[in-house]
Amino acid sequence: MTQNTNNKSKQSNKLSWNRREFLATGAIAGVAGIMASGCAKAGAPETRAVRSSDPEVIATNLQDNVYTQLLGVRPHIGAHEHLSSLSGSRMPPEVMQAMAEANNYFVDMNDLHLAAGQRIAEIMGAEDALITAGGFAALMIGAAASLTGTNTERIKALPHPTWSKKDCLFQKAHRFFYDNAFQYAGMNVVEADTKSAFEAAITDKTALIFGLASVEKQTAVRPPFPAKHRKPTPPETLMPDEIIEIGNRKGVPVMIDMASDLPPVANLTRFIKAGADLVVISGGKAIRGPNSTGILAGRKDLIEAARLHNAPKNGIGRGMKVGKEEIIGLMTALERYIKLDETEMIAGWNKKAQWLADQLQDISGLRASYEMNTFGYADVELTWDESIIPLSREEVMKRLKDGHPSIIYDANTVRTMQLEEGEEILVANRLRSFFEEEIRKG
């Protein structure tokens, strides 16, 4: 018996050591299943899971990678905000590692969703939470929950509610590109302009009130932009806290969308503390989880109702499923995010922005200025004299995207928050050569 026990112990220790060794040395390689350095299977493209910080290697890899080999799609350097249409953000190695390990196991998805929601609720100070297939799905499922509660027959009726309490109230300043999510759930969108009109528009048909977290920082359809260009917020614009107060006083649920409003990390708890009934957050973007994930957090009864609409349940969100690997990836990213030194992180972005602006100071007709933006970090704003550089903003953006290396930035703003080591050098070199060549042509 003792001998058998010792053998089992040795075997267990060996397995534990092998697993530790794998996680320490090969987990990143395991994410894709095939790795660089000659490990690719026959017929599959060679992949490079570990990035280089050498600008020349980065430039070469942008021309020859899994996207170009499999589909002929050229990646670009992301000198832009973490926009979903431009791939969102990058997942850190530990997130990829966790997702690779999650792939090795089967779990009951109901159990996994419940456990993840409980942990998110702890982090956000909410009663409960739910992982969704992105921020848009969170908007839609939250709207559905507000329409139906846990009533089974009403859940089946969506997106065609037969009852009268189905209005979602917006102030006009809070309308935005994705508010069709509420209509897809079956809601009527009701709009009010002034503060007095907004409160007067709340009736017994109002099922939900909506507010944008960032309305005071930007227009609803733009990413962060240089703060010097921001116009004063119109006095009639309701701030999120005001919308929450009105909803609480009137007894109508309030949803706040802060999908893109991280950093600061304090926003994770800000609107729940203020009394919001539902809060929507992107799981990608600044959190850097899978870009196909989102969070809906808030009141327990509403999250319970939302869960009945969300996969793996068979409600209106059934097709918006989130895989077990994505759930683990998001949870790993969120745990990582709340431990970051936010001041240090933003200082790193700002340092790159200052360096990049400095590299472009002596180009005739071009002005590259270091500017703080409406979200509290720095970018590089590019403006030029079109009599010297005879190109429109759209022409410059297109040529930079189509060139080598391909670069995409936001309007006239070069953003460094997503640039990893070495990429800022490529951006500076490419911008300098591009504008100098255009000046020579002129």
Contacts in CASP RR format, 6 or more apart in sequence:
PFRMAT RR
TARGET T0000
AUTHOR 0000-0000-0000
METHOD contacts of the structure
MODEL  1
MTQNTNNKSKQSNKLSWNRREFLATGAIAGVAGIMASGCAKAGAPETRAV
RSSDPEVIATNLQDNVYTQLLGVRPHIGAHEHLSSLSGSRMPPEVMQAMA
EANNYFVDMNDLHLAAGQRIAEIMGAEDALITAGGFAALMIGAAASLTGT
NTERIKALPHPTWSKKDCLFQKAHRFFYDNAFQYAGMNVVEADTKSAFEA
AITDKTALIFGLASVEKQTAVRPPFPAKHRKPTPPETLMPDEIIEIGNRK
GVPVMIDMASDLPPVANLTRFIKAGADLVVISGGKAIRGPNSTGILAGRK
DLIEAARLHNAPKNGIGRGMKVGKEEIIGLMTALERYIKLDETEMIAGWN
KKAQWLADQLQDISGLRASYEMNTFGYADVELTWDESIIPLSREEVMKRL
KDGHPSIIYDANTVRTMQLEEGEEILVANRLRSFFEEEIRKG
23 97 0 8 1.000
27 96 0 8 1.000
27 97 0 8 1.000
27 100 0 8 1.000
27 101 0 8 1.000
28 49 0 8 1.000
28 50 0 8 1.000
28 93 0 8 1.000
28 96 0 8 1.000
28 97 0 8 1.000
29 35 0 8 1.000
29 39 0 8 1.000
29 49 0 8 1.000
29 50 0 8 1.000
30 49 0 8 1.000
30 100 0 8 1.000
31 49 0 8 1.000
31 96 0 8 1.000
31 97 0 8 1.000
31 99 0 8 1.000
31 100 0 8 1.000
32 47 0 8 1.000
32 49 0 8 1.000
32 66 0 8 1.000
34 40 0 8 1.000
34 41 0 8 1.000
34 44 0 8 1.000
34 46 0 8 1.000
34 47 0 8 1.000
35 47 0 8 1.000
35 49 0 8 1.000
36 46 0 8 1.000
36 47 0 8 1.000
36 48 0 8 1.000
36 49 0 8 1.000
36 50 0 8 1.000
38 46 0 8 1.000
40 46 0 8 1.000
40 47 0 8 1.000
45 65 0 8 1.000
45 66 0 8 1.000
45 69 0 8 1.000
45 70 0 8 1.000
46 69 0 8 1.000
47 65 0 8 1.000
47 66 0 8 1.000
48 61 0 8 1.000
48 65 0 8 1.000
49 96 0 8 1.000
51 58 0 8 1.000
51 420 0 8 1.000
52 58 0 8 1.000
52 61 0 8 1.000
53 420 0 8 1.000
53 421 0 8 1.000
53 422 0 8 1.000
54 422 0 8 1.000
55 422 0 8 1.000
55 423 0 8 1.000
55 425 0 8 1.000
55 426 0 8 1.000
55 429 0 8 1.000
58 405 0 8 1.000
58 422 0 8 1.000
58 423 0 8 1.000
58 426 0 8 1.000
59 404 0 8 1.000
59 405 0 8 1.000
59 426 0 8 1.000
62 74 0 8 1.000
62 75 0 8 1.000
62 76 0 8 1.000
62 77 0 8 1.000
62 404 0 8 1.000
62 405 0 8 1.000
62 406 0 8 1.000
63 74 0 8 1.000
63 404 0 8 1.000
65 75 0 8 1.000
67 73 0 8 1.000
67 74 0 8 1.000
67 75 0 8 1.000
68 74 0 8 1.000
68 75 0 8 1.000
74 406 0 8 1.000
75 406 0 8 1.000
76 86 0 8 1.000
76 401 0 8 1.000
76 405 0 8 1.000
76 406 0 8 1.000
76 407 0 8 1.000
76 408 0 8 1.000
77 405 0 8 1.000
77 406 0 8 1.000
77 407 0 8 1.000
77 408 0 8 1.000
77 419 0 8 1.000
77 423 0 8 1.000
77 426 0 8 1.000
77 427 0 8 1.000
78 86 0 8 1.000
78 407 0 8 1.000
78 408 0 8 1.000
78 409 0 8 1.000
78 415 0 8 1.000
78 418 0 8 1.000
78 419 0 8 1.000
78 423 0 8 1.000
79 407 0 8 1.000
79 408 0 8 1.000
79 409 0 8 1.000
79 410 0 8 1.000
79 414 0 8 1.000
79 415 0 8 1.000
79 416 0 8 1.000
79 418 0 8 1.000
79 419 0 8 1.000
79 427 0 8 1.000
80 86 0 8 1.000
80 223 0 8 1.000
80 408 0 8 1.000
80 409 0 8 1.000
80 410 0 8 1.000
80 415 0 8 1.000
80 418 0 8 1.000
81 223 0 8 1.000
81 224 0 8 1.000
81 260 0 8 1.000
81 410 0 8 1.000
81 415 0 8 1.000
81 417 0 8 1.000
82 88 0 8 1.000
82 89 0 8 1.000
82 260 0 8 1.000
82 284 0 8 1.000
82 285 0 8 1.000
82 286 0 8 1.000
82 417 0 8 1.000
82 418 0 8 1.000
83 223 0 8 1.000
84 291 0 8 1.000
86 408 0 8 1.000
87 291 0 8 1.000
88 284 0 8 1.000
88 285 0 8 1.000
88 291 0 8 1.000
89 284 0 8 1.000
89 285 0 8 1.000
89 286 0 8 1.000
89 288 0 8 1.000
89 289 0 8 1.000
89 291 0 8 1.000
89 418 0 8 1.000
90 288 0 8 1.000
90 418 0 8 1.000
90 420 0 8 1.000
91 99 0 8 1.000
91 288 0 8 1.000
91 289 0 8 1.000
91 290 0 8 1.000
91 329 0 8 1.000
91 333 0 8 1.000
92 288 0 8 1.000
92 333 0 8 1.000
92 336 0 8 1.000
94 332 0 8 1.000
94 336 0 8 1.000
95 288 0 8 1.000
95 289 0 8 1.000
95 290 0 8 1.000
95 329 0 8 1.000
95 332 0 8 1.000
95 333 0 8 1.000
95 336 0 8 1.000
98 328 0 8 1.000
98 329 0 8 1.000
98 331 0 8 1.000
98 332 0 8 1.000
99 290 0 8 1.000
99 325 0 8 1.000
99 326 0 8 1.000
99 328 0 8 1.000
99 329 0 8 1.000
99 332 0 8 1.000
100 325 0 8 1.000
101 328 0 8 1.000
102 324 0 8 1.000
102 325 0 8 1.000
102 327 0 8 1.000
102 328 0 8 1.000
102 329 0 8 1.000
103 324 0 8 1.000
103 325 0 8 1.000
105 324 0 8 1.000
106 324 0 8 1.000
107 324 0 8 1.000
109 311 0 8 1.000
109 312 0 8 1.000
109 323 0 8 1.000
109 324 0 8 1.000
110 312 0 8 1.000
112 324 0 8 1.000
112 327 0 8 1.000
113 130 0 8 1.000
113 131 0 8 1.000
113 307 0 8 1.000
113 310 0 8 1.000
113 312 0 8 1.000
113 327 0 8 1.000
116 129 0 8 1.000
116 131 0 8 1.000
116 327 0 8 1.000
116 330 0 8 1.000
116 331 0 8 1.000
117 128 0 8 1.000
117 129 0 8 1.000
117 130 0 8 1.000
117 131 0 8 1.000
118 128 0 8 1.000
118 129 0 8 1.000
119 331 0 8 1.000
120 126 0 8 1.000
120 129 0 8 1.000
120 131 0 8 1.000
120 295 0 8 1.000
120 297 0 8 1.000
120 331 0 8 1.000
120 334 0 8 1.000
121 127 0 8 1.000
121 128 0 8 1.000
121 129 0 8 1.000
121 297 0 8 1.000
121 298 0 8 1.000
123 268 0 8 1.000
123 334 0 8 1.000
123 338 0 8 1.000
124 268 0 8 1.000
124 269 0 8 1.000
124 272 0 8 1.000
124 279 0 8 1.000
124 295 0 8 1.000
124 297 0 8 1.000
124 298 0 8 1.000
125 269 0 8 1.000
125 272 0 8 1.000
125 273 0 8 1.000
126 272 0 8 1.000
126 279 0 8 1.000
126 297 0 8 1.000
126 298 0 8 1.000
126 299 0 8 1.000
126 303 0 8 1.000
127 298 0 8 1.000
127 299 0 8 1.000
127 300 0 8 1.000
127 303 0 8 1.000
128 297 0 8 1.000
128 298 0 8 1.000
128 299 0 8 1.000
128 300 0 8 1.000
128 303 0 8 1.000
128 304 0 8 1.000
129 295 0 8 1.000
129 296 0 8 1.000
129 297 0 8 1.000
129 298 0 8 1.000
129 303 0 8 1.000
130 138 0 8 1.000
130 141 0 8 1.000
130 295 0 8 1.000
130 296 0 8 1.000
130 297 0 8 1.000
130 303 0 8 1.000
130 306 0 8 1.000
130 307 0 8 1.000
130 310 0 8 1.000
131 293 0 8 1.000
131 294 0 8 1.000
131 295 0 8 1.000
131 322 0 8 1.000
131 326 0 8 1.000
131 327 0 8 1.000
131 330 0 8 1.000
132 138 0 8 1.000
132 141 0 8 1.000
132 293 0 8 1.000
132 294 0 8 1.000
132 295 0 8 1.000
132 296 0 8 1.000
132 310 0 8 1.000
132 320 0 8 1.000
132 322 0 8 1.000
133 292 0 8 1.000
133 293 0 8 1.000
133 294 0 8 1.000
133 311 0 8 1.000
133 319 0 8 1.000
133 320 0 8 1.000
133 321 0 8 1.000
133 322 0 8 1.000
134 282 0 8 1.000
134 283 0 8 1.000
134 291 0 8 1.000
134 292 0 8 1.000
134 293 0 8 1.000
134 294 0 8 1.000
134 320 0 8 1.000
135 257 0 8 1.000
135 259 0 8 1.000
135 280 0 8 1.000
135 281 0 8 1.000
135 282 0 8 1.000
135 283 0 8 1.000
135 294 0 8 1.000
135 295 0 8 1.000
136 178 0 8 1.000
136 181 0 8 1.000
137 294 0 8 1.000
137 310 0 8 1.000
137 317 0 8 1.000
137 320 0 8 1.000
138 259 0 8 1.000
138 280 0 8 1.000
138 281 0 8 1.000
138 294 0 8 1.000
138 295 0 8 1.000
138 296 0 8 1.000
139 178 0 8 1.000
139 179 0 8 1.000
139 181 0 8 1.000
139 182 0 8 1.000
139 255 0 8 1.000
139 257 0 8 1.000
139 280 0 8 1.000
140 181 0 8 1.000
140 182 0 8 1.000
140 184 0 8 1.000
140 185 0 8 1.000
140 316 0 8 1.000
140 317 0 8 1.000
140 320 0 8 1.000
141 185 0 8 1.000
141 296 0 8 1.000
141 306 0 8 1.000
141 309 0 8 1.000
141 310 0 8 1.000
141 316 0 8 1.000
141 317 0 8 1.000
141 320 0 8 1.000
142 185 0 8 1.000
142 208 0 8 1.000
142 255 0 8 1.000
142 278 0 8 1.000
142 280 0 8 1.000
142 296 0 8 1.000
142 302 0 8 1.000
142 306 0 8 1.000
142 309 0 8 1.000
143 168 0 8 1.000
143 181 0 8 1.000
143 182 0 8 1.000
143 185 0 8 1.000
143 186 0 8 1.000
143 187 0 8 1.000
143 208 0 8 1.000
143 255 0 8 1.000
144 155 0 8 1.000
144 158 0 8 1.000
144 185 0 8 1.000
144 186 0 8 1.000
144 305 0 8 1.000
144 306 0 8 1.000
144 309 0 8 1.000
144 315 0 8 1.000
144 316 0 8 1.000
144 317 0 8 1.000
145 278 0 8 1.000
145 302 0 8 1.000
145 303 0 8 1.000
145 305 0 8 1.000
145 306 0 8 1.000
145 308 0 8 1.000
145 309 0 8 1.000
146 168 0 8 1.000
146 207 0 8 1.000
146 208 0 8 1.000
146 253 0 8 1.000
146 255 0 8 1.000
146 278 0 8 1.000
146 302 0 8 1.000
146 305 0 8 1.000
147 154 0 8 1.000
147 158 0 8 1.000
147 161 0 8 1.000
147 165 0 8 1.000
147 166 0 8 1.000
147 185 0 8 1.000
147 186 0 8 1.000
147 187 0 8 1.000
147 207 0 8 1.000
147 208 0 8 1.000
148 154 0 8 1.000
148 155 0 8 1.000
148 157 0 8 1.000
148 158 0 8 1.000
148 161 0 8 1.000
148 305 0 8 1.000
148 308 0 8 1.000
148 309 0 8 1.000
149 155 0 8 1.000
149 301 0 8 1.000
149 302 0 8 1.000
149 305 0 8 1.000
150 301 0 8 1.000
150 304 0 8 1.000
150 305 0 8 1.000
150 308 0 8 1.000
154 161 0 8 1.000
154 163 0 8 1.000
155 308 0 8 1.000
155 309 0 8 1.000
155 315 0 8 1.000
155 316 0 8 1.000
156 315 0 8 1.000
158 185 0 8 1.000
158 186 0 8 1.000
158 309 0 8 1.000
158 315 0 8 1.000
158 316 0 8 1.000
159 184 0 8 1.000
159 185 0 8 1.000
159 186 0 8 1.000
159 316 0 8 1.000
160 186 0 8 1.000
161 186 0 8 1.000
164 204 0 8 1.000
164 205 0 8 1.000
165 204 0 8 1.000
165 205 0 8 1.000
165 206 0 8 1.000
165 207 0 8 1.000
166 186 0 8 1.000
166 187 0 8 1.000
166 188 0 8 1.000
166 205 0 8 1.000
166 207 0 8 1.000
167 187 0 8 1.000
167 188 0 8 1.000
167 189 0 8 1.000
167 190 0 8 1.000
167 203 0 8 1.000
167 205 0 8 1.000
167 206 0 8 1.000
167 207 0 8 1.000
167 208 0 8 1.000
168 182 0 8 1.000
168 187 0 8 1.000
168 188 0 8 1.000
168 189 0 8 1.000
168 190 0 8 1.000
168 206 0 8 1.000
168 207 0 8 1.000
168 208 0 8 1.000
168 209 0 8 1.000
168 210 0 8 1.000
169 190 0 8 1.000
169 191 0 8 1.000
169 192 0 8 1.000
169 198 0 8 1.000
169 201 0 8 1.000
169 202 0 8 1.000
169 206 0 8 1.000
169 208 0 8 1.000
169 209 0 8 1.000
169 210 0 8 1.000
169 252 0 8 1.000
170 179 0 8 1.000
170 189 0 8 1.000
170 190 0 8 1.000
170 191 0 8 1.000
170 192 0 8 1.000
170 210 0 8 1.000
170 211 0 8 1.000
171 191 0 8 1.000
171 192 0 8 1.000
171 193 0 8 1.000
171 195 0 8 1.000
171 198 0 8 1.000
171 211 0 8 1.000
171 237 0 8 1.000
171 238 0 8 1.000
171 243 0 8 1.000
172 191 0 8 1.000
172 192 0 8 1.000
172 193 0 8 1.000
173 215 0 8 1.000
173 220 0 8 1.000
173 234 0 8 1.000
173 236 0 8 1.000
173 237 0 8 1.000
173 238 0 8 1.000
174 210 0 8 1.000
174 211 0 8 1.000
174 212 0 8 1.000
174 215 0 8 1.000
174 220 0 8 1.000
174 238 0 8 1.000
174 243 0 8 1.000
175 191 0 8 1.000
175 220 0 8 1.000
176 212 0 8 1.000
176 220 0 8 1.000
176 221 0 8 1.000
176 257 0 8 1.000
177 220 0 8 1.000
177 221 0 8 1.000
179 189 0 8 1.000
179 210 0 8 1.000
182 189 0 8 1.000
182 208 0 8 1.000
182 210 0 8 1.000
183 189 0 8 1.000
185 316 0 8 1.000
187 207 0 8 1.000
187 208 0 8 1.000
188 205 0 8 1.000
190 201 0 8 1.000
190 206 0 8 1.000
192 198 0 8 1.000
192 200 0 8 1.000
192 201 0 8 1.000
193 236 0 8 1.000
194 236 0 8 1.000
195 236 0 8 1.000
195 238 0 8 1.000
195 242 0 8 1.000
198 238 0 8 1.000
198 246 0 8 1.000
199 246 0 8 1.000
199 250 0 8 1.000
202 209 0 8 1.000
202 246 0 8 1.000
202 247 0 8 1.000
202 250 0 8 1.000
202 252 0 8 1.000
206 250 0 8 1.000
206 252 0 8 1.000
207 252 0 8 1.000
207 253 0 8 1.000
208 252 0 8 1.000
208 253 0 8 1.000
208 254 0 8 1.000
208 255 0 8 1.000
209 243 0 8 1.000
209 246 0 8 1.000
209 247 0 8 1.000
209 252 0 8 1.000
209 253 0 8 1.000
209 254 0 8 1.000
209 255 0 8 1.000
210 243 0 8 1.000
210 254 0 8 1.000
210 255 0 8 1.000
210 256 0 8 1.000
210 257 0 8 1.000
211 238 0 8 1.000
211 240 0 8 1.000
211 243 0 8 1.000
211 254 0 8 1.000
211 255 0 8 1.000
211 256 0 8 1.000
211 257 0 8 1.000
212 220 0 8 1.000
212 240 0 8 1.000
212 256 0 8 1.000
212 257 0 8 1.000
213 240 0 8 1.000
213 256 0 8 1.000
213 257 0 8 1.000
213 258 0 8 1.000
213 261 0 8 1.000
213 267 0 8 1.000
213 271 0 8 1.000
214 258 0 8 1.000
214 260 0 8 1.000
214 261 0 8 1.000
215 233 0 8 1.000
215 237 0 8 1.000
215 238 0 8 1.000
215 239 0 8 1.000
215 240 0 8 1.000
216 233 0 8 1.000
216 237 0 8 1.000
216 239 0 8 1.000
217 224 0 8 1.000
217 230 0 8 1.000
217 374 0 8 1.000
217 375 0 8 1.000
218 224 0 8 1.000
218 225 0 8 1.000
218 230 0 8 1.000
218 374 0 8 1.000
218 375 0 8 1.000
223 260 0 8 1.000
223 410 0 8 1.000
224 373 0 8 1.000
224 374 0 8 1.000
224 375 0 8 1.000
224 376 0 8 1.000
224 377 0 8 1.000
224 379 0 8 1.000
225 373 0 8 1.000
225 374 0 8 1.000
225 410 0 8 1.000
225 411 0 8 1.000
225 413 0 8 1.000
226 371 0 8 1.000
226 372 0 8 1.000
226 373 0 8 1.000
226 374 0 8 1.000
226 379 0 8 1.000
226 381 0 8 1.000
226 413 0 8 1.000
227 371 0 8 1.000
227 372 0 8 1.000
227 373 0 8 1.000
227 374 0 8 1.000
227 376 0 8 1.000
228 371 0 8 1.000
230 374 0 8 1.000
238 246 0 8 1.000
240 256 0 8 1.000
240 271 0 8 1.000
240 274 0 8 1.000
240 276 0 8 1.000
241 274 0 8 1.000
243 254 0 8 1.000
243 256 0 8 1.000
244 254 0 8 1.000
244 256 0 8 1.000
244 271 0 8 1.000
244 274 0 8 1.000
244 275 0 8 1.000
244 276 0 8 1.000
246 254 0 8 1.000
247 253 0 8 1.000
247 254 0 8 1.000
248 254 0 8 1.000
248 275 0 8 1.000
253 277 0 8 1.000
253 278 0 8 1.000
253 299 0 8 1.000
253 302 0 8 1.000
254 275 0 8 1.000
254 276 0 8 1.000
254 277 0 8 1.000
254 278 0 8 1.000
255 276 0 8 1.000
255 277 0 8 1.000
255 278 0 8 1.000
255 279 0 8 1.000
255 280 0 8 1.000
256 271 0 8 1.000
256 276 0 8 1.000
256 278 0 8 1.000
256 279 0 8 1.000
256 280 0 8 1.000
257 280 0 8 1.000
258 267 0 8 1.000
258 271 0 8 1.000
258 279 0 8 1.000
258 280 0 8 1.000
258 281 0 8 1.000
259 280 0 8 1.000
259 281 0 8 1.000
259 282 0 8 1.000
259 285 0 8 1.000
259 294 0 8 1.000
260 282 0 8 1.000
260 285 0 8 1.000
260 286 0 8 1.000
261 267 0 8 1.000
261 375 0 8 1.000
262 268 0 8 1.000
262 281 0 8 1.000
262 285 0 8 1.000
262 286 0 8 1.000
262 287 0 8 1.000
262 337 0 8 1.000
263 286 0 8 1.000
263 342 0 8 1.000
263 345 0 8 1.000
263 346 0 8 1.000
263 375 0 8 1.000
263 377 0 8 1.000
264 342 0 8 1.000
265 337 0 8 1.000
265 338 0 8 1.000
265 340 0 8 1.000
265 342 0 8 1.000
268 281 0 8 1.000
268 338 0 8 1.000
271 279 0 8 1.000
272 279 0 8 1.000
272 297 0 8 1.000
272 298 0 8 1.000
276 298 0 8 1.000
277 298 0 8 1.000
277 299 0 8 1.000
277 302 0 8 1.000
278 296 0 8 1.000
278 297 0 8 1.000
278 298 0 8 1.000
278 299 0 8 1.000
278 302 0 8 1.000
279 295 0 8 1.000
279 296 0 8 1.000
279 297 0 8 1.000
279 298 0 8 1.000
280 294 0 8 1.000
280 295 0 8 1.000
280 296 0 8 1.000
281 287 0 8 1.000
281 294 0 8 1.000
281 295 0 8 1.000
281 297 0 8 1.000
282 291 0 8 1.000
282 293 0 8 1.000
282 294 0 8 1.000
282 295 0 8 1.000
283 289 0 8 1.000
283 290 0 8 1.000
283 291 0 8 1.000
283 293 0 8 1.000
283 294 0 8 1.000
283 295 0 8 1.000
283 330 0 8 1.000
283 333 0 8 1.000
283 334 0 8 1.000
284 290 0 8 1.000
284 291 0 8 1.000
284 293 0 8 1.000
284 294 0 8 1.000
284 330 0 8 1.000
284 333 0 8 1.000
285 291 0 8 1.000
286 337 0 8 1.000
287 330 0 8 1.000
287 333 0 8 1.000
287 334 0 8 1.000
287 337 0 8 1.000
288 333 0 8 1.000
288 336 0 8 1.000
288 337 0 8 1.000
289 329 0 8 1.000
289 330 0 8 1.000
289 332 0 8 1.000
289 333 0 8 1.000
289 334 0 8 1.000
290 325 0 8 1.000
290 326 0 8 1.000
290 329 0 8 1.000
290 330 0 8 1.000
290 333 0 8 1.000
292 322 0 8 1.000
292 326 0 8 1.000
293 322 0 8 1.000
293 326 0 8 1.000
293 327 0 8 1.000
293 329 0 8 1.000
293 330 0 8 1.000
294 330 0 8 1.000
295 330 0 8 1.000
296 303 0 8 1.000
296 306 0 8 1.000
297 303 0 8 1.000
307 313 0 8 1.000
308 315 0 8 1.000
309 315 0 8 1.000
309 316 0 8 1.000
309 317 0 8 1.000
310 317 0 8 1.000
310 318 0 8 1.000
310 320 0 8 1.000
311 317 0 8 1.000
311 318 0 8 1.000
311 319 0 8 1.000
311 320 0 8 1.000
311 321 0 8 1.000
311 322 0 8 1.000
312 318 0 8 1.000
312 321 0 8 1.000
346 376 0 8 1.000
346 377 0 8 1.000
349 377 0 8 1.000
349 378 0 8 1.000
349 416 0 8 1.000
349 417 0 8 1.000
350 377 0 8 1.000
350 378 0 8 1.000
350 416 0 8 1.000
352 416 0 8 1.000
352 419 0 8 1.000
352 424 0 8 1.000
353 370 0 8 1.000
353 377 0 8 1.000
353 378 0 8 1.000
353 379 0 8 1.000
353 380 0 8 1.000
353 414 0 8 1.000
353 416 0 8 1.000
354 370 0 8 1.000
354 378 0 8 1.000
355 424 0 8 1.000
355 428 0 8 1.000
356 368 0 8 1.000
356 380 0 8 1.000
356 414 0 8 1.000
356 416 0 8 1.000
356 424 0 8 1.000
356 427 0 8 1.000
356 428 0 8 1.000
357 368 0 8 1.000
357 369 0 8 1.000
357 370 0 8 1.000
357 380 0 8 1.000
359 428 0 8 1.000
359 432 0 8 1.000
360 366 0 8 1.000
360 368 0 8 1.000
360 380 0 8 1.000
360 382 0 8 1.000
360 428 0 8 1.000
360 431 0 8 1.000
360 432 0 8 1.000
360 435 0 8 1.000
361 368 0 8 1.000
363 432 0 8 1.000
363 435 0 8 1.000
363 436 0 8 1.000
363 439 0 8 1.000
364 388 0 8 1.000
364 439 0 8 1.000
365 384 0 8 1.000
365 385 0 8 1.000
365 388 0 8 1.000
365 389 0 8 1.000
365 439 0 8 1.000
366 382 0 8 1.000
366 383 0 8 1.000
366 384 0 8 1.000
366 385 0 8 1.000
366 389 0 8 1.000
366 435 0 8 1.000
367 381 0 8 1.000
367 382 0 8 1.000
367 383 0 8 1.000
367 384 0 8 1.000
368 380 0 8 1.000
368 381 0 8 1.000
368 382 0 8 1.000
368 431 0 8 1.000
369 380 0 8 1.000
369 381 0 8 1.000
369 383 0 8 1.000
370 378 0 8 1.000
370 379 0 8 1.000
370 380 0 8 1.000
371 378 0 8 1.000
371 379 0 8 1.000
371 380 0 8 1.000
371 381 0 8 1.000
371 413 0 8 1.000
372 378 0 8 1.000
373 379 0 8 1.000
373 413 0 8 1.000
377 417 0 8 1.000
378 416 0 8 1.000
379 410 0 8 1.000
379 413 0 8 1.000
379 414 0 8 1.000
379 415 0 8 1.000
379 416 0 8 1.000
380 413 0 8 1.000
380 414 0 8 1.000
380 415 0 8 1.000
380 416 0 8 1.000
381 412 0 8 1.000
381 413 0 8 1.000
381 414 0 8 1.000
382 396 0 8 1.000
382 412 0 8 1.000
382 413 0 8 1.000
382 414 0 8 1.000
382 431 0 8 1.000
383 412 0 8 1.000
384 391 0 8 1.000
384 435 0 8 1.000
386 392 0 8 1.000
388 439 0 8 1.000
388 442 0 8 1.000
389 435 0 8 1.000
389 438 0 8 1.000
389 439 0 8 1.000
390 438 0 8 1.000
390 442 0 8 1.000
391 399 0 8 1.000
391 438 0 8 1.000
393 411 0 8 1.000
393 412 0 8 1.000
396 434 0 8 1.000
397 408 0 8 1.000
397 409 0 8 1.000
399 434 0 8 1.000
400 406 0 8 1.000
400 407 0 8 1.000
400 408 0 8 1.000
400 409 0 8 1.000
400 430 0 8 1.000
400 431 0 8 1.000
400 434 0 8 1.000
401 407 0 8 1.000
401 408 0 8 1.000
405 426 0 8 1.000
405 430 0 8 1.000
407 426 0 8 1.000
407 427 0 8 1.000
407 430 0 8 1.000
407 431 0 8 1.000
409 415 0 8 1.000
414 427 0 8 1.000
414 431 0 8 1.000
416 424 0 8 1.000
419 427 0 8 1.000
END
